[in-house]
Amino acid sequence: MPSITREEVAHLAKLSRMELSDAELDHFAGQLDAIVGAVARVGELPTEDVPPTSHAQPLTNVFRADVVRPAGTPILDREEVLAQAPAAEDDRFRVPRILGED
């Protein structure tokens, strides 16, 4: 199994426009070599009877139902939403002023 060399890490760092010290090059070479080794071990698993999948768990649609309603009909109840706000005033969220009077 080929190992990741210090020179390869230096080349990747140059492509990424990262400046690495000699100690970092040695450190990352060891880490990357461990990662490549782990990926290679996964490739050795007997997966002939395993069907290809895009997700480990089945996905379900998490969107709300598409309901047709008249234009201008609010989706959320204003009072309910404002009741959950830290501060409300005149049927609006109250927030700290960030701009001056000018």
C-alpha positions, 0 to 999 in steps of 0.5 A, a space after each residue: 500500500 503506497 504511503 503519503 510522502 512529505 513531498 506530496 503533502 507539500 505539493 497539496 499545500 502549495 495547490 491549496 495555497 497553504 504555508 506549512 512548517 516542516 513539523 506540519 508537513 510530517 504531521 499531516 503526512 502521517 494523518 493522510 497516510 492513515 486516512 488513505 489506509 482506512 479507505 483502502 481497507 474499506 475497499 477490501 470488504 466483500 460487497 458483491 451482495 450489497 446493492 448500491 445506495 445513495 443514502 444509508 437510511 431511507 429518505 422521506 419527504 419533509 416538506 409540508 403539503 402543497 395547499 392552494 390558498 387565496 393570494 395574501 392568505 398568511 401561512 402563519 398566525 401573526 399573534 402566535 408568531 409574535 407571542 413567541 418573539 422576545 419583544 413585539 410592538 405594534 404587531 411587529 418584532 421589536 429589535 434594537 435600533 442599529 442606525 442613528 437618527 440621522 
